[in-house]
Every structure is written in C-alpha cells, then in structure tokens.
Amino acid sequence: MSKKIFTLLFGIIAGFCASAQTPSYDFESWTKTNGYETPIGFFSIGAIKSTDSHMGDFALELISPKDTGGKVTQPARAVTAAPDSTGRYIIGYATKSKPRSMSFWYKYLPDTAGGKKDSFTFEFGSFKSGTNGARIFATREFITSREFQTTYKQVSFNLTYPDSNSSSSITPDSAYISIFSSTYANPRASKLFIDDIAFGQFSAIQEATITSPVVKAAVKADIFPNPAYDNYTFVRFNAPSDAMVNMRVYTIDGRLVYQQSSHVIRGLNNLKLNIETLSSGMYILKAESGNYQIQSKFNVSR
C-alpha cells in the first residue's frame, strides 16, 4: 500500500465547490438519485448499499458497471458531491476543519485478468475556493492498494499541512473524499467495500511531514445502553494489557466533542463514559493505548 500526493481525473463530474450536505461517513444514510441508491452527500457510479458492513447496518460497495456485452465501461466510484441549480454535480462539502489524520475500513477483491491485479484509490483533500473555479489546497493525500483483502481492515494515515507561519498556509473552506474501485485509464471488474470513515484530532497545525500509515491491533468493545438516554453509558472490552487509554468521542462528521483518559487492566474492563453534554444523534467512540485501539458507534437519544 502506498501514499503520495496525487492528481485524479474525475470524469463527468465538473467543478470544485462545497456542497451544503455533509457526507454519510458511516454509509448508514442513503438516498435515491435517478432511480439508483447512493450515500448521502456523494455522487456515485456502481454503488451498492451493502449489508456486508464493518459496523452498523450498511457499507459502501463499488462494482464497475458493464455494457450489454459484459465489458466494463468505467470504474465504479463515490465522490462527495451535490448537484447545483443546473443539475451539474459540484465536488466537495463545506468545512473549515483541519483534521490531523483519517482512517477507513475496507475489503478489496481486485480483478486479476491478464495476470495483473487491479488497484483502488481513496483520496482526501481540503482546499480554499478561489475565483473562476480555482482552488488552493491545504492538504491532498491518497491511499492506493492492489492487495486482496477478504476481511475488513482499517487503514489510518496522517494529513499534512504547511507550517502555520508559512505563506502557503491557508484555512480551507471545503473538502472532498474520492473513492475509485479501479484504475481510471483501464477500468476492470474489481469489488471494493468501504465503511466507517473517521477523522483524527483537530489540533494546531505543525510543519508538514509525511509518515507511513499506522495500524494498531483492533479491540472489540460493547457500549451499553445503546442508544444511551441518561448522562452516562458504559464501554466494555477486554484489554490485552494494563495501560492508560485515551478515549475520544466524535460526531459523525469528525468533530471532537468529549475526551477522557482512564487506566485499564489486562482483561475485562467496564469504563463509565460521561455523555451529559451530548445531544441526540450518532457518535463515534475512539480509544487507544500504545498498541491497540477501539472504535465503536453509539447513539444518544434524549
């Protein structure tokens, strides 16, 4: 799996401008466009609302469309976009956030026709809109892979920005996510599943560096009650070792709303999570120590 700065052709989608609709990062919310289901906040081709999910009820499945002769006509893709008043799709959604990292869960079955495996691409960028459709990028990163992955795997990577004192440092007003199941120039019949996109800390921006993706051991956690309706809920999990665990709660669009640190022991733990300041809605709990991490969704119902 590799990571580098990348320029991607978006095909029939035109322009770069923020849409008003925050995308469905967990792919639980879908809508119908021209008779086809697509995730909220996305323009998609070859998208399927799959029940084969990492967490929750649904995930995004991308399968390239074929013509009547069985030939793949274009790569399946999902790009954060919304139609303008003319019906043209405009890429992006409004945000001023500068997340320091992001992650997603995926499975991939690349086409191997001709003895060469296909590859998928996941791209994120944030930018400031200029005149006449111009854009100035704050960050633009991508992950690509051609490896078989038959069970869900998490990928985490850093997002880098120029130093805040640099003349090239900007505050973005828009961002986008672009997911292609196959190469654009030579689309093939690969199958890609994506679920639970999440953003990391929104701390002060430091000088840009590029680091390798960091993947920690995933530990399953149960949150109860879920939905939570009181001022507290509980997180139960088996810790592989004694450690200090940093717990953070994010809104579904990646905004940090609560954090606490707790000491856990090796074995079963029940941690009390204070949610009295949280309004009704879906949240993502992320907890990590030095060698493992937890990610779970829960709802608050007031």
C-alpha positions in Angstrom: 0.0 0.0 0.0 1.4 3.4 -0.9 0.7 7.0 0.0 1.7 10.1 -2.0 0.4 13.4 -3.5 -1.9 12.5 -6.4 -3.9 14.2 -9.1 -7.1 12.3 -10.1 -9.3 12.6 -13.1 -13.0 12.9 -12.1 -14.6 12.1 -15.4 -18.0 13.5 -15.9 -18.2 15.4 -12.5 -17.4 19.1 -13.0 -16.0 21.8 -10.8 -14.8 22.2 -7.2 -17.2 23.9 -4.8 -18.6 23.0 -1.4 -22.0 21.3 -1.2 -24.2 22.0 1.7 -24.6 18.3 2.6 -22.2 16.6 5.0 -21.4 13.2 3.6 -22.5 10.0 5.3 -19.1 8.8 6.6 -20.6 5.6 8.1 -22.7 4.8 5.0 -25.8 4.3 7.0 -27.8 7.1 5.3 -28.7 6.7 1.6 -30.9 8.5 -1.0 -32.2 7.7 -4.5 -30.9 9.6 -7.5 -32.3 8.8 -10.9 -33.6 5.6 -9.5 -30.3 4.5 -8.0 -29.3 4.4 -4.3 -26.3 6.5 -3.4 -24.8 7.5 0.0 -26.0 10.9 1.4 -23.6 13.6 0.2 -22.0 11.5 -2.5 -22.2 11.3 -6.3 -21.7 7.6 -7.2 -21.4 5.2 -10.2 -21.7 1.5 -9.5 -22.5 2.0 -5.8 -24.5 -0.6 -3.9 -25.9 -0.3 -0.3 -24.3 -3.5 1.0 -25.3 -5.3 4.2 -21.7 -6.7 4.4 -20.6 -3.9 6.7 -17.7 -3.4 9.2 -20.1 -1.9 11.7 -23.7 -0.8 11.6 -26.2 -2.0 9.0 -24.7 -0.9 5.7 -21.4 -0.3 3.9 -20.5 1.2 0.5 -19.9 -1.5 -2.1 -18.4 -0.4 -5.5 -18.6 -2.6 -8.6 -17.8 -1.2 -12.0 -20.7 -1.1 -14.5 -20.7 -3.2 -17.7 -22.3 -2.8 -21.1 -24.6 -5.4 -22.7 -21.6 -7.3 -23.9 -20.2 -7.7 -20.4 -17.4 -5.2 -20.9 -16.6 -2.8 -18.1 -17.4 0.7 -19.2 -15.9 2.9 -16.4 -14.6 2.5 -12.9 -17.1 2.4 -10.0 -16.6 5.5 -7.8 -18.1 7.6 -5.0 -17.2 11.2 -4.7 -18.5 13.8 -2.2 -20.6 16.0 -4.4 -24.1 17.5 -4.8 -26.0 18.9 -7.8 -26.2 22.7 -8.4 -29.2 24.5 -9.8 -28.4 23.3 -13.3 -28.1 19.7 -12.3 -24.3 19.7 -12.6 -22.5 17.9 -9.8 -20.1 20.0 -7.8 -17.4 18.2 -5.8 -16.9 18.9 -2.2 -18.6 19.8 1.1 -18.3 22.9 3.3 -15.8 22.6 6.2 -13.1 24.7 7.8 -11.7 21.8 9.8 -8.0 20.7 9.6 -8.0 17.1 10.8 -4.6 15.7 11.5 -5.4 12.2 10.4 -8.1 10.0 9.0 -9.0 6.3 8.7 -11.4 3.9 6.9 -12.2 0.2 6.9 -12.1 -1.7 3.6 -12.3 -5.0 1.8 -11.0 -5.4 -1.7 -11.3 -8.1 -4.4 -9.1 -6.9 -7.3 -9.7 -8.1 -10.8 -6.7 -10.3 -12.0 -7.4 -10.6 -15.7 -4.3 -10.9 -17.7 -2.3 -11.9 -14.7 -2.1 -8.3 -13.3 -4.1 -7.2 -10.3 -6.3 -4.0 -10.4 -6.0 -1.3 -7.7 -8.3 1.0 -5.8 -7.8 4.6 -4.7 -9.0 6.5 -1.7 -8.3 10.3 -1.8 -8.9 13.2 0.6 -8.3 16.9 0.0 -9.2 20.1 1.7 -8.9 23.5 -0.1 -9.9 27.1 -0.3 -12.1 28.1 -3.2 -10.9 30.9 -5.4 -12.3 32.8 -8.4 -13.3 31.2 -11.6 -13.3 27.7 -10.0 -9.7 28.0 -8.9 -8.7 26.2 -5.7 -5.8 26.3 -3.3 -5.1 23.1 -1.5 -4.4 22.9 2.2 -3.7 19.2 2.0 -4.2 16.4 -0.5 -3.4 12.8 0.2 -4.3 9.4 -1.1 -4.0 5.7 -0.4 -3.9 3.1 -3.1 -3.7 -0.7 -3.0 -3.9 -3.8 -5.2 -3.8 -6.4 -2.5 -6.6 -8.9 -1.8 -8.3 -8.1 1.5 -11.2 -10.5 2.2 -12.0 -9.3 5.7 -12.4 -5.7 6.9 -9.1 -4.0 7.6 -8.5 -0.5 8.9 -6.2 2.0 7.3 -5.0 5.1 9.2 -2.9 7.9 7.7 -1.7 11.4 8.6 -2.9 14.5 6.9 -0.1 17.1 6.5 -0.2 20.9 6.2 2.3 23.7 5.7 3.6 25.3 8.9 1.0 27.8 10.2 3.6 30.7 9.8 4.2 29.8 6.2 2.9 31.9 3.4 1.4 28.8 1.9 -0.7 28.0 5.0 -4.4 28.6 4.4 -7.7 27.9 6.2 -9.8 25.7 3.9 -13.5 26.3 3.3 -14.1 22.9 1.5 -13.1 19.3 1.4 -13.8 16.2 -0.6 -13.4 12.4 -0.5 -13.0 10.4 -3.7 -13.1 6.6 -3.9 -12.4 4.6 -7.1 -12.7 0.8 -7.2 -10.5 0.5 -10.2 -7.9 2.4 -12.3 -9.4 5.2 -14.4 -7.5 4.5 -17.6 -8.2 0.8 -17.6 -11.3 0.1 -15.5 -11.9 -3.5 -14.5 -14.4 -5.6 -12.6 -13.0 -5.3 -9.1 -15.1 -5.2 -6.0 -14.4 -2.7 -3.2 -16.2 -2.3 0.2 -15.7 0.9 2.3 -17.1 1.6 5.7 -16.7 3.9 8.8 -14.5 6.8 7.5 -13.3 8.8 10.5 -11.1 11.8 11.2 -8.5 12.2 14.0 -7.5 15.1 16.2 -8.2 18.7 15.1 -5.1 20.1 16.9 -2.9 23.0 15.9 -1.2 22.5 12.6 2.5 21.8 12.7 5.1 21.7 10.0 4.3 19.2 7.3 5.9 15.7 7.4 4.9 12.5 5.7 4.7 9.3 7.8 3.8 5.8 7.0 0.3 4.6 7.8 0.0 3.3 11.4 -2.3 0.4 12.1 -2.8 -0.8 15.6 -4.5 -4.0 16.8 -8.3 -3.6 16.9 -10.1 -4.5 20.1 -13.9 -5.0 20.0 -15.9 -3.0 22.5 -19.6 -3.1 23.6 -21.3 0.1 24.5 -24.4 -0.1 26.7 -27.0 1.1 26.9 -27.1 1.9 23.2 -29.0 4.1 22.4 -27.9 6.0 25.5 -30.5 8.2 27.1 -29.1 9.1 30.5 -25.9 11.1 31.5 -23.7 8.0 31.3 -23.1 5.0 29.2 -20.6 2.2 29.6 -17.8 0.8 27.4 -17.0 -2.9 28.0 -13.9 -4.5 26.4 -11.1 -7.0 27.0 -7.8 -5.1 27.2 -4.7 -7.1 26.1 -2.5 -5.4 28.8 -2.5 -2.8 31.6 -2.4 0.7 30.1 -3.6 4.2 30.1 -6.4 4.5 27.4 -7.3 7.8 25.8 -11.0 7.9 24.9 -12.4 10.4 22.5 -16.0 10.9 21.2 -16.6 12.4 17.8 -19.6 13.5 15.9 -20.3 11.6 12.7 -18.6 14.4 10.7 -15.4 14.1 12.7 -15.8 16.9 15.3 -14.3 16.1 18.7 -16.9 16.7 21.4 -15.6 14.8 24.5 -12.4 13.1 25.8 -11.2 11.4 28.9 -8.2 9.2 30.0 -8.7 6.0 32.0 -6.4 3.4 33.4 -7.4 -0.1 32.4 -6.2 -3.5 33.5 -5.5 -6.6 31.4 -8.8 -8.5 30.9 -12.4 -7.3 31.1 -13.0 -3.6 31.8 -16.2 -1.5 32.2 -15.5 2.2 31.7 -18.1 4.8 32.5 -18.4 7.4 29.8 -19.9 10.8 30.6 -22.3 11.9 27.8 -24.4 14.5 29.7 -23.3 17.3 27.3 -24.1 15.3 24.1 -27.3 16.0 22.2 -29.3 13.3 20.3 -27.5 11.7 17.4 -24.9 9.2 16.3 -21.3 9.4 17.7 -18.1 7.5 17.2 -16.0 6.4 20.2 -12.3 6.1 19.5 -10.0 4.8 22.3 -6.3 3.9 22.0 -3.3 3.0 24.0 0.2 2.3 22.8 -0.5 -1.0 21.0 -4.3 -1.3 20.4 -7.3 0.8 19.6 -11.1 0.7 19.8 -13.6 2.2 17.5 -17.4 1.8 18.1 -20.5 3.7 17.2 -23.3 4.6 19.6 -26.5 6.7 19.6 -27.7 9.2 22.1 -31.5 9.6 22.4 -32.8 12.4 24.6 
